[in-house]
């Protein structure tokens, strides 16, 4: 199942505008920053895959400020994780609705930093899209479980 750039763009624009009041526009690409945070959810069922969202810490701080009504610069780490966890959960839920059903969404996983490797066995990237939000750039990646039999 392929999720188009346009579908991802509609979901991002809707979630960012509705939940945060931020504008997000498609961007050419992004560079990983040492203080990035990554959120991840798995979708299982009729369609199996993973959705990741990589955001600069500054963007997650701004989102925390809006979501929790606090000073963004003073947001503690646990609230940053909660904010990104909620964002990837909402994003994943909206993308799950575009997939064949029935399916389930996992609890969100949040990784702090950019010095890591994520390996998802038997998954292939079906879409990788970047968005600009003010001075920050975020990246959404959709990976699909490869159901083809392994070659021997």
Backbone as JSON, one array per atom type, in Angstrom:
{
  "sequence": "XXXXXXXXXXXXXXXXXXXXXXXXXXXXXXXXXXXXXXXXXXXXXXXXXXXXXXXXXXXXXXXXXXXXXXXXXXXXXXXXXXXXXXXXXXXXXXXXXXXXXXXXXXXXXXXXXXXXXXXXXXXXXXXXXXXXXXXXXXXXXXXXXXXXXXXX",
  "N": [[0.85, -1.18, 0.0], [0.68, 2.12, -0.89], [1.35, 5.31, 0.36], [0.72, 8.5, -0.58], [2.69, 11.51, -1.25], [1.01, 13.73, -1.24], [-1.15, 12.86, 0.37], [0.15, 12.52, 2.83], [0.95, 15.15, 3.2], [-1.56, 16.43, 3.48], [-2.41, 15.29, 5.9], [-0.37, 16.12, 7.68], [-0.61, 18.95, 7.48], [-3.22, 19.27, 8.46], [-3.06, 18.16, 11.1], [-0.98, 19.71, 12.26], [-2.03, 22.32, 12.02], [-4.58, 22.13, 13.3], [-4.03, 20.96, 15.87], [-1.78, 22.35, 16.84], [-1.72, 24.93, 15.77], [0.2, 25.69, 13.98], [1.85, 26.35, 10.86], [2.71, 24.18, 8.24], [4.8, 23.44, 5.58], [5.64, 21.71, 2.54], [9.04, 20.64, 2.16], [12.4, 20.56, 0.8], [14.29, 18.84, 1.97], [16.1, 17.56, 4.84], [18.54, 17.85, 7.44], [19.99, 15.76, 9.81], [20.03, 16.69, 13.19], [21.99, 17.02, 16.19], [20.34, 17.25, 18.41], [17.86, 16.28, 17.73], [14.6, 14.77, 17.99], [12.93, 11.67, 17.76], [9.92, 10.18, 16.88], [7.96, 7.21, 16.85], [5.6, 4.91, 15.56], [3.98, 1.75, 15.26], [1.97, 0.16, 12.84], [-0.31, -2.38, 12.69], [-1.98, -5.12, 11.19], [-4.31, -5.48, 8.61], [-2.68, -3.98, 6.97], [0.74, -3.72, 7.46], [3.2, -1.83, 9.05], [5.43, 0.98, 9.69], [5.56, 4.23, 11.07], [7.51, 7.09, 11.2], [8.57, 10.11, 12.81], [10.69, 12.74, 12.66], [11.92, 15.39, 14.48], [13.31, 18.62, 15.15], [14.55, 19.53, 18.39], [13.8, 22.12, 19.2], [11.39, 22.54, 17.8], [9.77, 20.61, 18.97], [9.78, 21.57, 21.56], [8.34, 23.98, 21.18], [5.89, 22.88, 20.39], [5.25, 21.5, 22.76], [4.86, 23.67, 24.47], [2.5, 24.77, 23.4], [0.73, 22.56, 23.58], [0.69, 21.9, 26.31], [0.41, 24.27, 27.63], [2.61, 25.71, 28.68], [5.75, 27.44, 29.35], [7.63, 27.27, 26.55], [10.45, 27.1, 26.32], [11.17, 26.16, 28.8], [10.29, 23.59, 28.99], [10.29, 20.41, 30.43], [12.17, 17.34, 29.91], [10.47, 15.03, 30.04], [7.99, 16.08, 29.3], [8.55, 16.89, 26.71], [8.96, 14.41, 25.51], [6.38, 13.37, 25.89], [4.89, 15.18, 24.32], [5.94, 14.78, 21.69], [5.37, 12.08, 21.48], [2.57, 12.15, 21.5], [2.12, 13.62, 19.14], [3.19, 11.89, 17.13], [1.51, 9.78, 17.55], [-1.04, 10.8, 16.85], [-0.52, 11.52, 14.19], [0.2, 8.98, 13.15], [-2.23, 7.62, 13.61], [-3.95, 9.02, 11.89], [-2.76, 8.4, 9.42], [-3.04, 5.66, 9.5], [-5.76, 5.43, 9.09], [-5.9, 5.74, 6.38], [-5.04, 3.38, 5.36], [-5.62, -0.08, 4.39], [-8.02, -1.8, 6.37], [-9.01, -4.06, 9.02], [-6.9, -2.51, 11.54], [-4.29, -1.93, 13.99], [-2.79, 0.45, 16.21], [0.37, 0.93, 17.6], [1.72, 1.7, 20.88], [3.36, 4.85, 21.21], [6.86, 5.35, 20.51], [9.66, 7.15, 21.62], [12.69, 8.61, 20.72], [15.57, 10.21, 21.83], [17.82, 12.4, 20.42], [20.25, 12.07, 17.68], [22.12, 10.21, 17.12], [21.85, 7.32, 16.42], [20.84, 4.09, 15.21], [18.15, 2.83, 13.44], [16.67, -0.15, 12.88], [14.35, -1.88, 11.1], [13.1, -4.84, 10.74], [12.61, -6.53, 7.7], [11.3, -4.39, 6.45], [10.45, -1.8, 4.18], [11.11, 1.42, 2.87], [8.43, 3.39, 1.91], [7.66, 5.94, 1.63], [9.09, 9.13, 2.14], [9.14, 12.15, 3.48], [9.71, 15.64, 3.81], [9.02, 18.54, 5.83], [8.66, 22.02, 6.31], [8.47, 24.12, 9.08], [8.08, 27.13, 10.2], [11.29, 28.03, 11.16], [12.19, 25.48, 11.32], [12.71, 22.06, 10.32], [11.02, 19.07, 9.67], [10.8, 15.49, 9.36], [8.97, 12.91, 7.88], [8.58, 9.48, 7.74], [7.4, 6.66, 6.08], [7.21, 3.27, 6.4], [6.83, 0.06, 5.04], [5.96, -3.25, 5.91], [7.67, -5.86, 4.41], [6.19, -8.27, 2.72], [7.0, -10.2, 1.02], [8.3, -13.46, 0.35], [11.35, -14.48, 1.91], [14.41, -14.67, 0.14], [16.29, -17.56, -0.6]],
  "CA": [[0.0, 0.0, 0.0], [1.47, 3.33, -1.03], [0.78, 6.55, 0.86], [1.31, 9.54, -1.42], [3.15, 12.77, -0.63], [-0.17, 14.58, -1.04], [-1.91, 12.37, 1.53], [0.93, 12.86, 4.01], [0.88, 16.6, 3.33], [-2.88, 16.77, 4.04], [-2.44, 14.89, 7.3], [0.52, 17.03, 8.43], [-1.22, 20.29, 7.55], [-4.38, 19.19, 9.33], [-2.64, 17.94, 12.48], [-0.21, 20.85, 12.75], [-2.92, 23.47, 12.14], [-5.62, 21.88, 14.29], [-3.52, 20.67, 17.2], [-0.75, 23.29, 17.3], [-1.84, 26.27, 15.21], [1.4, 25.94, 13.2], [1.77, 26.05, 9.43], [3.76, 23.3, 7.75], [4.87, 23.42, 4.12], [6.62, 20.75, 2.04], [10.42, 21.12, 2.07], [13.26, 19.71, -0.01], [15.0, 17.82, 2.74], [16.52, 17.96, 6.17], [19.78, 17.28, 7.95], [19.83, 15.36, 11.2], [20.69, 17.54, 14.18], [22.3, 16.23, 17.38], [19.28, 17.3, 19.43], [16.58, 15.83, 17.18], [13.83, 13.72, 18.65], [12.24, 10.82, 16.79], [8.76, 9.43, 17.35], [7.71, 6.05, 16.0], [4.49, 4.01, 15.87], [3.78, 0.62, 14.36], [0.59, -0.14, 12.45], [-0.4, -3.81, 12.4], [-3.3, -5.59, 10.79], [-4.4, -5.7, 7.16], [-1.44, -3.36, 6.49], [1.75, -3.68, 8.52], [4.27, -0.9, 8.77], [5.93, 1.87, 10.72], [5.6, 5.66, 10.73], [8.42, 7.83, 12.07], [8.56, 11.56, 12.71], [11.92, 13.31, 13.22], [11.74, 16.83, 14.7], [14.29, 19.3, 16.0], [14.1, 19.76, 19.77], [13.13, 23.42, 19.28], [10.01, 22.38, 17.33], [9.06, 19.84, 19.99], [9.58, 22.5, 22.68], [7.23, 24.86, 20.82], [4.67, 22.06, 20.45], [4.96, 21.27, 24.19], [4.31, 24.9, 25.01], [1.11, 24.88, 22.96], [-0.08, 21.43, 24.05], [0.59, 21.83, 27.77], [0.24, 25.61, 28.17], [3.78, 26.06, 29.5], [6.82, 28.16, 28.67], [8.26, 26.28, 25.67], [11.88, 26.97, 26.61], [11.36, 25.49, 30.09], [9.64, 22.27, 28.97], [11.18, 19.33, 30.85], [12.33, 16.23, 28.96], [9.31, 14.14, 30.01], [6.91, 16.7, 28.51], [8.96, 16.82, 25.3], [8.65, 13.04, 25.07], [4.92, 13.26, 25.82], [4.4, 15.96, 23.18], [6.27, 14.08, 20.44], [4.6, 10.83, 21.49], [1.2, 12.46, 21.09], [2.14, 14.02, 17.73], [3.35, 10.71, 16.26], [0.31, 8.97, 17.73], [-2.1, 11.42, 16.04], [-0.08, 11.36, 12.8], [0.06, 7.56, 12.81], [-3.65, 7.29, 13.56], [-4.51, 9.58, 10.65], [-2.25, 7.61, 8.29], [-3.66, 4.32, 9.62], [-7.1, 5.53, 8.5], [-5.76, 5.66, 4.92], [-4.61, 2.03, 5.02], [-6.68, -1.09, 4.49], [-8.26, -2.17, 7.77], [-8.78, -3.42, 10.32], [-5.52, -2.44, 11.99], [-4.07, -1.38, 15.33], [-1.66, 1.37, 16.34], [1.14, 0.65, 18.82], [2.07, 2.84, 21.72], [4.47, 5.57, 20.58], [8.23, 5.26, 21.0], [10.37, 8.4, 21.39], [14.14, 8.52, 20.84], [16.17, 11.54, 22.0], [19.13, 12.49, 19.79], [20.3, 11.59, 16.31], [23.2, 9.25, 16.98], [21.31, 5.99, 16.6], [20.43, 3.4, 13.99], [16.88, 2.13, 13.61], [16.52, -1.22, 11.9], [13.04, -2.52, 11.19], [13.28, -6.04, 9.94], [11.7, -6.79, 6.58], [10.51, -3.2, 6.12], [11.02, -0.97, 3.13], [10.58, 2.78, 2.87], [7.49, 3.66, 0.81], [7.6, 7.38, 1.46], [9.98, 9.9, 3.02], [8.76, 13.51, 3.12], [10.12, 16.67, 4.76], [8.16, 19.72, 5.93], [9.2, 23.2, 6.98], [7.56, 24.78, 10.01], [8.9, 28.29, 10.58], [12.7, 27.8, 10.83], [12.53, 24.09, 11.6], [12.33, 21.08, 9.3], [10.73, 17.75, 10.22], [10.75, 14.45, 8.33], [8.06, 11.79, 8.11], [8.95, 8.3, 6.95], [6.45, 5.55, 6.16], [7.82, 2.01, 5.99], [5.88, -1.04, 4.93], [6.52, -4.59, 6.1], [7.82, -6.55, 3.14], [5.56, -9.59, 2.91], [7.52, -11.17, 0.06], [9.09, -14.48, 1.0], [12.78, -14.26, 1.88], [15.13, -15.49, -0.83], [17.25, -18.5, 0.02]],
  "C": [[0.89, 1.24, 0.0], [0.71, 4.52, -0.49], [1.48, 7.68, 0.11], [1.8, 10.74, -0.61], [1.96, 13.67, -0.32], [-1.0, 14.17, 0.16], [-1.17, 12.71, 2.82], [0.86, 14.36, 4.26], [-0.47, 17.03, 3.94], [-2.95, 16.44, 5.52], [-1.59, 15.84, 8.14], [-0.11, 18.4, 8.58], [-2.4, 20.3, 8.51], [-3.97, 19.07, 10.8], [-1.93, 19.17, 13.03], [-1.1, 22.08, 12.94], [-3.92, 23.28, 13.27], [-5.07, 21.76, 15.71], [-2.59, 21.76, 17.73], [-0.95, 24.73, 16.85], [-0.61, 26.67, 14.41], [1.11, 25.68, 11.73], [2.96, 25.19, 9.05], [3.67, 23.24, 6.24], [5.87, 22.36, 3.68], [7.99, 21.39, 1.89], [11.25, 20.12, 1.27], [13.95, 18.61, 0.77], [15.43, 18.38, 4.08], [17.84, 17.28, 6.5], [19.56, 16.95, 9.41], [20.64, 16.27, 12.11], [20.94, 16.71, 15.43], [21.19, 16.21, 18.42], [17.91, 16.95, 18.88], [15.91, 14.83, 18.11], [13.07, 12.96, 17.57], [11.1, 10.1, 17.49], [8.45, 8.33, 16.36], [6.47, 5.31, 16.49], [4.43, 2.91, 14.83], [2.28, 0.48, 14.07], [0.57, -1.61, 12.07], [-1.84, -4.18, 12.08], [-3.29, -5.93, 9.32], [-3.18, -5.11, 6.46], [-0.49, -3.3, 7.66], [2.86, -2.72, 8.13], [4.6, -0.02, 9.96], [5.87, 3.3, 10.19], [6.55, 6.31, 11.73], [8.29, 9.33, 11.79], [9.82, 12.06, 13.41], [11.75, 14.82, 13.27], [12.91, 17.39, 15.48], [13.7, 19.56, 17.39], [13.33, 21.07, 19.89], [11.67, 23.32, 18.84], [9.18, 21.63, 18.37], [8.83, 20.71, 21.22], [8.39, 23.43, 22.4], [5.9, 24.11, 20.91], [4.27, 21.8, 21.9], [4.33, 22.49, 24.82], [2.84, 25.06, 24.67], [0.25, 23.79, 23.61], [-0.32, 21.46, 25.55], [0.46, 23.19, 28.43], [1.38, 26.04, 29.07], [4.75, 26.91, 28.67], [7.62, 27.12, 27.87], [9.72, 26.05, 26.02], [12.16, 26.21, 27.9], [10.75, 24.09, 30.12], [10.62, 21.18, 29.38], [11.15, 18.17, 29.85], [11.09, 15.33, 28.89], [8.15, 14.75, 29.22], [7.27, 16.77, 27.03], [8.63, 15.45, 24.74], [7.14, 12.85, 24.93], [4.36, 13.98, 24.59], [4.7, 15.24, 21.86], [5.53, 12.76, 20.36], [3.17, 11.06, 21.03], [1.15, 12.85, 19.61], [2.28, 12.82, 16.81], [2.14, 9.8, 16.39], [-0.84, 9.49, 16.86], [-1.76, 11.26, 14.55], [-0.26, 9.92, 12.34], [-1.39, 7.14, 12.71], [-4.32, 7.81, 12.31], [-4.02, 8.81, 9.43], [-2.84, 6.2, 8.3], [-5.04, 4.32, 8.97], [-7.06, 5.46, 6.98], [-5.4, 4.26, 4.44], [-5.79, 1.06, 5.06], [-6.83, -1.53, 5.95], [-8.8, -3.57, 7.87], [-7.29, -3.44, 10.69], [-5.46, -1.8, 13.37], [-2.82, -0.49, 15.3], [-0.95, 1.06, 17.65], [1.24, 1.9, 19.69], [3.26, 3.55, 21.06], [5.8, 5.3, 21.3], [8.9, 6.59, 20.68], [11.85, 8.18, 21.67], [14.69, 9.94, 20.87], [17.57, 11.52, 21.39], [19.11, 11.93, 18.38], [21.39, 10.55, 16.09], [22.7, 7.84, 17.3], [21.02, 5.39, 15.23], [19.13, 2.67, 14.31], [16.78, 1.09, 12.5], [15.16, -1.88, 12.12], [13.07, -3.68, 10.21], [12.18, -6.19, 8.9], [10.79, -5.6, 6.27], [11.23, -2.42, 5.03], [10.34, 0.39, 3.16], [9.66, 2.94, 1.67], [7.29, 5.15, 0.62], [8.45, 8.05, 2.53], [9.79, 11.35, 2.63], [9.21, 14.48, 4.22], [9.18, 17.87, 4.68], [8.88, 20.8, 6.71], [8.11, 23.79, 7.86], [8.35, 25.91, 10.65], [10.36, 27.99, 10.19], [13.13, 26.36, 11.01], [12.03, 23.17, 10.49], [12.13, 19.72, 9.97], [10.61, 16.76, 9.06], [9.82, 13.33, 8.78], [8.49, 10.66, 7.19], [7.89, 7.23, 7.17], [7.15, 4.32, 5.6], [6.78, 0.91, 6.02], [6.6, -2.36, 5.16], [6.55, -5.29, 4.75], [7.32, -7.97, 3.32], [6.06, -10.62, 1.9], [8.34, -12.2, 0.79], [10.6, -14.17, 0.86], [13.42, -15.19, 0.85], [16.14, -16.36, -0.1], [18.43, -18.7, -0.87]]
}
